[in-house]
Amino acid sequence: MKKILKIRQATENDLRSILLFEFRNRDWFSKFIPQEALRQQTQIYFKRLLRSDVKKFQYLVCLPNDVLIGRFSGQLLDQGCLEVSYRIAKNFTNQGIAKYVLKNLLLVWASDGINEVYAQVADHNAASIRVLTACAFELQEIQQNSINLAGDIHDSHVYRWSTTEDIIPLYITPGSGSSTIYLEH
């Protein structure tokens, strides 16, 4: 079955869709993201995020009818260094969507001067670990007993991706924003 997905930068106009996406998937996300992090993601949090300097690192994955099924968020750590987090709605997992989107975003971000991208994942999140390794991330560190998920303590795996000579950045006109990327899946 073919699916067409849209990958695009998030804007303040997407606030309602983002909140609805997070609410509908809260139980699913709570298996991988600490409750305190989920509780902080309020309307005020997302408004600030979408108005900040890192808004250009906020991407949405939508169906053709604009239903939000995934969200990728980059947070600047330093000049040229970013931490990425992502989530896909439960009904759309294990379809290669996260891997495809992340591979494309790494190229876009590399074109914008990002040389390193980090991701942190709980040790039991095998699907995200597969996504990261398929996107050329390498395990950098294991932080023992550092993630509390509803009373269950997990190790955190920290992964790192960096640009190499093998990656040819896309050249995007500065300030142009990003275009919607259509994907046949």
C-alpha positions, 0 to 999 in steps of 0.5 A: 500500500502506498502512503504519501506523507508530508514532512514540514517545519512546524509553525505556531499555526500547528499548535492545536494539532501538536497538542492533540497529537501529544494528548492522543498518544500520551499513554504510548509515549509514556512507555519511552518518555519520563512523565515529568517531561510529558507534563512539561509539554503544555500549550505554553511550552510549545508556543515558546518552542515555536517562537524561539530560535530553534523553531527551524528544527521542529518538524511534523510528519503528516498524512495527506489530509494534514493529520499529524502522525509524527514530530521531530524536535531538535534542540541546539546544544552548541554551535553546529551541535543538536539533540534530536528527539522524535515520536511517531503515533503508535498506529504508524510505528514499525513502518520505516517512517522514523528512519526515512524522516530522520535520514532526510532531516540529517541532510537538511540540518547538515546543510544548515551547518549542523555537524553533530546530532545526539539522541538519547534513548531508553535501553528498552526502546529497541525500535528507536535504537534500530532507527538510530543505528540505521541512520548511522548514529553510533553509541557514545555512552550508556548512563546507568539508571538515568531514566525513570518511567513510571517507577521503572528505572532504565539505562539511557543510551546516548547516540551520536551522528556526525557529518562525514566526507561521504555526506554531501549537504543539500544547499538550501537558500538561507532564510527560505525555510524548508519545503514540504518533502513528499514521501512515497512509502 
